[in-house]
Amino acid sequence: MAKLKAVKADIGERMIELKVYFWTNNIAKGKGRVLPKHAWSSGMVRIEPNDAHGIVGRKPKPFHTLLDLGTTIQNVLIQNGIILHPGRRMEKFVQDR
């Protein structure tokens, strides 16, 4: 893996942000109406653009069940070249090869 050089990032650009959208259409009767706090168990995952991390906004990826959500998030991260490092709580499950 090539050594990357750290870059300066403003406060709003220090995180990598994903947005999860749940569909709410066709739950309430009537066009343009919703039932408050009701949604389908499917929707879209989108990564937010971030100049400091070199992330450009791409087309959102759909998920069809909550069981698909983790896989969809993983695919969005991979598609954008994001590398996750294990946190302290995760280290007990991860071993260097």
PLY file of the C-alpha trace (Angstrom):
ply
format ascii 1.0
element vertex 97
property float x
property float y
property float z
element edge 96
property int vertex1
property int vertex2
end_header
0.00 0.00 0.00
1.35 3.42 -0.96
2.15 5.85 1.84
-0.35 8.71 1.86
0.45 12.24 2.94
-1.83 13.87 5.54
-3.72 16.97 4.38
-5.20 19.90 6.29
-8.97 19.61 6.77
-11.40 22.21 8.05
-13.77 21.25 10.85
-16.67 20.40 8.53
-14.49 18.12 6.37
-12.85 15.91 9.01
-15.51 13.19 8.85
-16.65 10.88 6.13
-20.42 11.12 5.98
-22.94 8.62 4.68
-26.64 9.38 4.45
-29.29 6.68 4.75
-32.67 7.45 3.22
-35.78 5.35 3.89
-38.67 5.38 1.42
-41.96 6.79 2.73
-44.02 6.75 -0.45
-47.39 4.95 -0.72
-47.77 4.37 3.03
-50.31 7.19 3.55
-53.38 7.53 1.35
-53.37 10.58 -0.86
-50.78 12.07 -3.20
-47.89 13.84 -1.47
-48.93 12.69 2.01
-46.88 10.78 4.60
-47.59 9.07 7.90
-45.27 10.77 10.39
-42.47 8.46 11.62
-43.43 5.65 9.22
-41.14 4.35 6.44
-40.43 1.25 4.42
-37.50 -0.99 5.37
-35.77 -0.08 2.10
-34.19 3.01 0.63
-30.83 4.44 -0.47
-27.31 5.00 0.92
-25.32 7.97 -0.34
-21.80 9.20 0.48
-21.48 12.95 0.89
-18.86 14.82 -1.17
-15.77 15.86 0.82
-12.87 17.74 -0.78
-10.39 17.01 2.04
-10.89 13.27 1.60
-11.11 13.43 -2.20
-14.68 12.11 -2.20
-17.02 13.18 -4.98
-20.74 12.60 -4.73
-21.80 9.49 -6.57
-25.10 7.93 -7.42
-26.87 6.56 -4.30
-27.01 2.78 -3.87
-30.32 1.07 -3.01
-30.98 -1.40 -0.21
-34.10 -3.55 -0.12
-34.17 -4.82 3.49
-32.45 -3.84 6.72
-30.32 -6.96 6.27
-29.00 -5.41 3.01
-28.09 -2.12 4.71
-24.69 -3.22 6.06
-23.67 -4.70 2.71
-24.80 -1.57 0.88
-22.79 0.65 3.24
-19.76 -1.60 2.73
-20.13 -1.39 -1.07
-20.41 2.42 -0.99
-17.23 2.64 1.13
-15.33 0.26 -1.17
-16.54 2.06 -4.31
-15.10 5.30 -2.91
-11.79 3.77 -1.78
-12.47 4.27 1.93
-10.24 2.25 4.29
-11.58 1.67 7.80
-9.24 1.22 10.78
-10.49 -0.83 13.74
-11.33 1.16 16.88
-10.39 0.04 20.38
-13.52 -2.07 20.82
-12.96 -3.79 17.49
-9.25 -4.58 17.98
-9.97 -7.78 19.90
-11.60 -9.19 16.75
-8.88 -8.14 14.27
-5.37 -9.51 13.86
-2.62 -8.35 11.51
-1.61 -10.97 8.97
0 1
1 2
2 3
3 4
4 5
5 6
6 7
7 8
8 9
9 10
10 11
11 12
12 13
13 14
14 15
15 16
16 17
17 18
18 19
19 20
20 21
21 22
22 23
23 24
24 25
25 26
26 27
27 28
28 29
29 30
30 31
31 32
32 33
33 34
34 35
35 36
36 37
37 38
38 39
39 40
40 41
41 42
42 43
43 44
44 45
45 46
46 47
47 48
48 49
49 50
50 51
51 52
52 53
53 54
54 55
55 56
56 57
57 58
58 59
59 60
60 61
61 62
62 63
63 64
64 65
65 66
66 67
67 68
68 69
69 70
70 71
71 72
72 73
73 74
74 75
75 76
76 77
77 78
78 79
79 80
80 81
81 82
82 83
83 84
84 85
85 86
86 87
87 88
88 89
89 90
90 91
91 92
92 93
93 94
94 95
95 96
